[in-house]
């Protein structure tokens, strides 16, 4: 069964730094998409489901810092990360990005 996302996901390519909290392993890779609840990350090999992570996403001069956990691993690559803790200022950064992505999506959809 394919799980339906809880919120609209938008394609979102940005640099991300993640640290797996238990081992201290740090990686730098790319996001695939983003939503209000989390993001999908292009990483190989993916980390174990449930792994707790500290992440920083870099996009257009802004940085989003949050805590998260690996929610799922995709057979075709990547893993889903759910945000578990975002400070208020960081939430504002995420909301700004999502508003911009929503506006672009609506403009593209309106042209069809």
Secondary structure, DSSP 4 states (H G I P E B T S, - for coil): -PPPPSS--EE---EEEEEETTT--EEEEEEEEE-SSEEEEE-SSPPPTT-EEEEEEEETTEEEEEEEEEEEE-TTS-EEEEEEE--HHHHHHHHHHHHHHHHHHHHHHHH-
